[in-house]
Structure formats: C-alpha cells, structure tokens
Amino acid sequence: MRQFYPHLRTVVRFVYAYLQLADYSPIHTQKEPEMSATTTTQAVPVGTWEIDKVHSTIGFAVKHMVVSTFRGQFNDYDVELTSTDDGARLAGKVRVASVDVKDENLEGHLQAPDFFDAERHPELSFESSDLRVEGDQLVLDGELTIRGVTKPIEARGSITGPHTDIQDNQRLGLELETVLDRTEYGLEWNAPLPKGGFALANDVKLIVNLEFSEKA
C-alpha cells in the first residue's frame, strides 16, 4: 500500500493544476448571466389585419344568484388591428342592441337604463394605447367606454400566428380577458337575495376571441 501513496499525490497535484488552468473552483462556480425578469417584444406582425366575425366572439361572464356563471355576447361589432414598426393598435366598437343572452326579455332589460341604456349610449368602444408580448403573455393596455364612462383597463391573453390558411391567406388570433367592476360604468342594477348575497356580482369578465386575416 505504501508504494501507492506517491502515485496518489501525483494525481492530486495534476488535478489541482488542471483546475487552476481552467479557472475553475469546485466551491465557487461561475454564475450564468442574469436574464431580465420581463422580456417585451412587439406582438403583432407589421400590416393591416381584417376581423373575421364568423370565427370571433366578444363576450362577458358574471356570477348569477351566487351559484353559477351567466354568459352572453355581442354579435354586431367592428374591430381594427394595425401594426407598424412603431407598434400595434387595436380599436373596436360594439352595438349594444346586438347583445345575445338567449332570452328576449333579458336582452331588453340589458338594453334598458338599468344596464347599458342603449337608447342614449348605443355603442361600447375600446382603443388600445399599447399591445405587446411579455414573456408568454399578450398584454393590452387601453381605454374602455361604457355608457359614456371611459376608464383605463389592462387585458391579458395570447396571440397565435400568423399562420397560412387553406386559401393561402395569413391568419392571426388574439385571445384576451379582463375583469372590471360594472358599477364603475353605471351598470348598478342588482337585487338582494333572501339569505344574503345579490342576484349579480359586480365583477364582470370580458372575454374576447378575435380571428384576423391579413389585408392585401
């Protein structure tokens, strides 16, 4: 065994010399370069994009009678999406009279002064101030106008595409959601329930699924 130790010392010296040449320490390893917590990139490819209403929806969801989620949508709207080297712009208008909740009486109530007051405020409108990608999320900042009240909102979601369709056109999909307090826009109607709670929640989720084709 004694004759083995000189060889062991030689091996140790060799390893130590190698680590010095490699500027490596078994205790203090080199740190990877730190990445920014948020990576921001332009969301929409440059161009003008035309809405495909057949394959798009603008909807909402709100808690009803505490126990369930009530959903509806608007069927008549215009949406513009344009993108330049300086950024993208998304703007739209929705006709209140096109609200669809599968019940004519309820649709009439939603258009009445208790809610959207369609006679005095026939449209909802939105215009973006910024549309960008942060990490794996699409982020939209802008202003939403309901019943003549305009407030800033932020919506988050995803962008898919562009992708070539069966007619060799470029398609782009945006999916966005945000939650707002309807009472801040003057939609204040409610009814108390016998054992607590209210018929409708104040928080309303807006759910937008938009499909675009590139305009020639």
Secondary structure, 3 states (H helix, E strand, C coil): CHHHHHHHHHHHHHHHHHHHHCCCCCCCCCCCCCCCCCCEEECCCCEEEEECHHHCEEEEEEEECCCEEEEEEECCEEEEEEEECCEEEEEEEEEHHHEECCCHHHHHHHHCCCCCCCCCCCEEEEEEEEEEEECCEEEEEEEEEECCEEEEEEEEEEEEEEEECCCCCEEEEEEEEEEEEHHHHCCCCCCECCCCCECEEEEEEEEEEEEEEECC
